Amino acid sequence: MGTRGYVGCPDATDPTVVQLRYVHSDAIPDYMVPALTEIQEQTFHGDTAATATALLRCTWAYLGADVTTDDAFLGGDTPIVGVGMAIDAAPAEPPIAVPVARLGELSERWVYLIDPATDTLTVLSTDDPTNPATTHTFTHTAGGQR
């Protein structure tokens, strides 16, 4: 069974809250940081806001810029080209809103927060969410310039 986690971004109206979507498989930092970087750079051409928006649209089986319409994972999953395999491509529920102070209560170990305002990806362990495991700065923004 794969490592599970969450991907999301800070809430646009409340900095004490993050919006998250579940990722069922391959949510370890060694996989997710490169995968999210590739999605941001290749699929969304450096547009961090578009990346975050796309990731919040679905609940994910797994993420990967290499996903095509030909990919299959489990019955009912939907490939979202260049982003990942969606468990629920049209969820009835919005992303989960979690107060930053309560990230340590999440059941899955890893949280990946994309912040369009700073063009960063912060990796948090729910074992110690106040101390980021790492923060990655995206090298491209919309238009491919920094």
Secondary structure, 3 states (H helix, E strand, C coil): CCCCEEEEEECCCCCCEEEEEEECCCCCHHHHHHHHHHHHHHHCCCCHHHHHHHHCCCEEEEECCCCCCCCCCCCCCEEECCCEEEEECCCCCCCEEEEHHHHHHCCCCEEEEEECCCCEEEEEECCCCCCCCEEEECCCCHHHCC
